Amino acid sequence: MSDKKFSLKDRIKSFGYAFNGLKLFFYTEHNARIHLLAAILALGFSFWLKISPSEWIAIIGVIFLVFIAEIFNSSIEKLADVVSPEINPKIKIVKDLAAGAVLLTALFAVIVGVIIFYPRLFP
């Protein structure tokens, strides 16, 4: 436990760091932009098809999950590149595992989208 006292100023600064992280994510990661496009399409379909409140929760939930998984994946990749700039088979495994987590999350999002949108688009 830290002996440092609570500081509202430091807490506010931490939000700045978090928003900077999101900005870096969307500006530097190509996959972030692909996920953003998919999220915009999913939200557009959600408005157009007038989905239920529980379906909104599912759609927004999977959108956030995909972004969170991709942010963790990007973070792991950046850290791994600093730890081991040269090609390393163990680092490759770590990166592949993180990428696999993103893939599973994105597949989950697609499945949720199909369950919600397919019956409305093709009755």
C-alpha positions as CSV (number, residue, x, y, z in Angstrom):
1,M,0.0,0.0,0.0
2,S,1.3,3.5,-0.9
3,D,1.8,6.2,1.7
4,K,0.9,8.8,-0.9
5,K,-2.3,10.7,0.0
6,F,-5.3,10.8,-2.3
7,S,-5.1,13.6,-4.8
8,L,-8.0,14.7,-6.9
9,K,-5.6,16.5,-9.2
10,D,-3.7,13.2,-9.8
11,R,-7.0,11.3,-10.4
12,I,-8.0,13.9,-13.0
13,K,-4.5,13.6,-14.7
14,S,-5.0,9.8,-14.8
15,F,-8.1,10.3,-17.0
16,G,-5.9,12.3,-19.3
17,Y,-3.5,9.4,-19.6
18,A,-6.4,7.1,-20.3
19,F,-7.8,9.3,-23.0
20,N,-4.4,9.6,-24.5
21,G,-4.1,5.8,-24.6
22,L,-7.4,5.7,-26.5
23,K,-6.3,8.4,-28.9
24,L,-3.0,6.5,-29.6
25,F,-5.0,3.3,-30.1
26,F,-7.2,4.7,-32.7
27,Y,-4.5,6.7,-34.5
28,T,-1.8,4.0,-34.5
29,E,-3.5,0.6,-34.7
30,H,-5.0,-0.4,-38.1
31,N,-7.2,-3.0,-36.5
32,A,-8.7,-0.4,-34.2
33,R,-10.1,1.4,-37.2
34,I,-11.5,-1.9,-38.7
35,H,-13.2,-2.6,-35.3
36,L,-14.5,1.0,-35.2
37,L,-16.0,0.6,-38.7
38,A,-17.7,-2.6,-37.6
39,A,-18.9,-1.0,-34.4
40,I,-20.4,1.9,-36.4
41,L,-22.1,-0.5,-38.8
42,A,-23.5,-2.5,-35.8
43,L,-24.8,0.6,-34.1
44,G,-26.3,1.8,-37.4
45,F,-28.2,-1.5,-37.9
46,S,-29.3,-1.4,-34.2
47,F,-30.9,2.0,-34.7
48,W,-32.4,1.1,-38.1
49,L,-33.8,-2.2,-36.9
50,K,-35.0,-0.7,-33.6
51,I,-33.6,-3.5,-31.4
52,S,-34.7,-4.1,-27.8
53,P,-33.0,-2.7,-24.7
54,S,-31.5,-6.1,-23.9
55,E,-30.2,-6.4,-27.4
56,W,-28.6,-2.9,-27.1
57,I,-26.8,-4.2,-24.0
58,A,-25.5,-7.2,-25.9
59,I,-24.4,-5.1,-29.0
60,I,-22.7,-2.4,-26.9
61,G,-21.2,-5.1,-24.6
62,V,-19.6,-7.0,-27.5
63,I,-18.3,-3.8,-29.1
64,F,-16.6,-2.9,-25.8
65,L,-15.2,-6.4,-25.4
66,V,-13.7,-6.3,-28.9
67,F,-12.0,-2.9,-28.2
68,I,-10.8,-4.1,-24.8
69,A,-9.3,-7.3,-26.3
70,E,-7.6,-5.3,-29.1
71,I,-6.2,-2.8,-26.6
72,F,-4.7,-5.6,-24.5
73,N,-3.4,-7.3,-27.6
74,S,-1.7,-4.1,-28.8
75,S,-0.3,-3.4,-25.4
76,I,1.2,-6.9,-25.2
77,E,2.7,-6.6,-28.6
78,K,4.3,-3.2,-27.8
79,L,5.7,-4.5,-24.5
80,A,7.0,-7.7,-26.2
81,D,8.7,-5.6,-28.8
82,V,10.6,-3.7,-26.1
83,V,11.4,-6.7,-24.1
84,S,12.6,-8.7,-27.1
85,P,13.3,-6.6,-30.2
86,E,14.7,-9.6,-32.1
87,I,12.6,-12.5,-33.2
88,N,12.0,-14.8,-30.3
89,P,9.8,-18.0,-30.5
90,K,8.5,-17.5,-27.0
91,I,7.5,-13.9,-27.7
92,K,5.8,-15.1,-30.9
93,I,3.7,-17.5,-28.8
94,V,2.7,-14.7,-26.4
95,K,1.7,-12.4,-29.4
96,D,-0.2,-15.3,-31.1
97,L,-2.1,-16.0,-27.9
98,A,-3.1,-12.4,-27.5
99,A,-4.2,-12.2,-31.1
100,G,-6.2,-15.4,-30.6
101,A,-8.1,-13.7,-27.8
102,V,-9.0,-10.8,-30.1
103,L,-10.2,-13.3,-32.7
104,L,-12.4,-15.2,-30.3
105,T,-13.8,-11.9,-29.0
106,A,-14.6,-10.7,-32.5
107,L,-16.2,-14.1,-33.4
108,F,-18.3,-13.7,-30.3
109,A,-19.4,-10.3,-31.5
110,V,-20.3,-11.6,-34.9
111,I,-22.3,-14.4,-33.4
112,V,-24.2,-11.9,-31.2
113,G,-24.8,-9.7,-34.3
114,V,-26.1,-12.6,-36.4
115,I,-28.5,-13.7,-33.6
116,I,-29.8,-10.2,-33.2
117,F,-29.8,-8.9,-36.8
118,Y,-30.4,-12.0,-39.1
119,P,-34.0,-12.6,-38.1
120,R,-34.9,-9.0,-38.7
121,L,-33.0,-8.7,-42.0
122,F,-34.2,-12.1,-43.3
123,P,-37.6,-12.9,-41.7
